[in-house]
Amino acid sequence: MRVYVKDRRRSPRLRVRLLFSVSVCRKPNGNGLQHRGRPLKGHTRDISVNGLALNVPQIHVDGHHLAAGGSELELRLELPGEPVLMRVVPKRYERVEDAELGCAYLVGVRIVHIEEEHRKRYLSFIEQGLEGKV
């Protein structure tokens, strides 16, 4: 018996490999400064309007599990011309059997904040990619 399952993802995915760095957002200290941990570098598997699939070499950074507890992450996505900055929340992760370019984990993240200027560039990049212009 065949079972047909509808793809639960609502936004079309652009399968593209882009470099990024991600770090755990820290709570502000007593003087109002927010410290970020050491960034972890990786590359995307795909991106969409609402989220990204990130290939990373490890799941722990600075003593924190990247996908634990819904902690926010600061993501710097290297788009052509200028990087885009956003805050994301991990939704799921898995260890991949065939590590791609040294990245043994796949982390699915949802975008929770992106400045309007960065959002416009990000959405334009996705639109052009889906039209085959990237």
C-alpha positions in Angstrom: 0.0 0.0 0.0 1.4 3.4 -0.9 1.0 6.4 1.3 1.2 9.8 -0.1 2.3 12.4 2.4 1.9 16.1 1.8 5.0 18.2 2.2 4.4 20.1 5.5 6.8 22.9 4.5 4.8 25.9 3.5 7.5 28.0 1.8 9.4 26.8 -1.3 13.0 25.9 -0.6 15.9 27.2 -2.6 18.6 24.5 -2.5 21.8 26.6 -2.3 25.1 26.3 -0.5 26.0 29.6 1.3 28.6 30.0 4.0 27.4 31.2 7.4 28.6 31.7 10.9 26.4 31.1 13.9 26.8 31.9 17.6 24.7 31.5 20.7 23.0 34.7 21.8 23.9 35.4 25.4 21.8 37.3 27.9 22.9 40.8 28.7 25.3 41.2 31.6 24.9 43.8 34.4 26.2 46.7 32.3 23.7 46.0 29.4 26.2 44.4 27.0 25.3 41.2 25.2 28.2 38.8 24.8 28.2 36.4 21.9 30.1 33.1 22.0 32.7 31.9 19.5 31.1 31.5 16.1 30.7 28.2 14.4 31.0 28.1 10.6 29.1 26.0 8.2 27.1 26.1 5.0 23.4 26.0 4.1 21.6 23.0 2.5 18.6 25.1 1.6 16.9 28.4 2.5 13.3 29.7 2.5 11.4 32.7 3.5 10.8 31.5 7.1 13.9 29.3 7.8 17.1 27.6 6.8 18.7 24.2 6.9 22.2 24.5 8.2 25.1 22.0 7.8 27.5 22.3 10.8 30.6 20.3 11.8 29.5 19.9 15.4 26.3 20.4 17.5 28.0 22.0 20.5 29.5 25.4 20.6 31.0 27.2 23.7 29.5 24.5 25.9 26.0 24.9 24.5 24.0 22.5 22.4 22.9 24.4 19.3 19.5 22.9 19.2 18.6 22.7 22.9 16.0 24.6 24.7 14.9 26.9 21.9 17.8 29.3 22.5 18.2 32.1 20.0 21.2 32.0 17.7 22.8 34.9 15.8 23.3 33.9 12.2 25.5 35.8 9.7 24.6 34.5 6.2 27.1 35.3 3.5 25.0 36.5 0.5 26.8 37.8 -2.6 27.9 41.4 -2.0 27.1 41.7 1.7 26.2 39.4 4.6 22.7 39.3 6.1 22.3 39.1 9.8 19.3 37.4 11.5 18.3 35.7 14.8 17.1 32.2 14.4 15.7 29.4 16.7 16.5 25.8 16.1 13.5 23.6 15.4 15.2 20.2 14.8 18.5 18.6 14.2 19.9 15.3 13.0 23.3 13.7 12.5 23.9 13.0 8.9 25.6 9.7 7.8 27.6 11.2 5.0 29.3 14.3 6.3 29.4 16.9 3.6 32.5 19.1 3.7 33.2 18.1 7.3 29.6 19.0 8.4 28.1 16.0 10.3 24.9 17.7 11.6 21.9 19.3 9.9 20.0 21.9 11.9 16.7 23.3 10.8 16.1 26.8 12.1 13.3 29.3 11.9 13.9 33.0 11.5 12.6 35.0 14.4 14.1 38.4 13.7 15.7 40.1 10.7 16.1 43.9 10.1 14.0 45.2 7.2 17.0 46.1 5.0 18.4 42.6 5.4 15.0 40.9 4.9 14.6 42.7 1.5 18.0 41.4 0.3 17.4 37.9 1.6 13.9 37.7 0.0 15.3 39.1 -3.3 18.0 36.5 -3.3 15.5 33.7 -2.7 13.2 35.0 -5.5 16.0 35.3 -8.0 17.2 31.8 -7.1 13.7 30.3 -7.5 13.5 31.9 -10.9 16.9 30.4 -11.8 18.8 33.7 -11.8 21.3 32.8 -9.1 
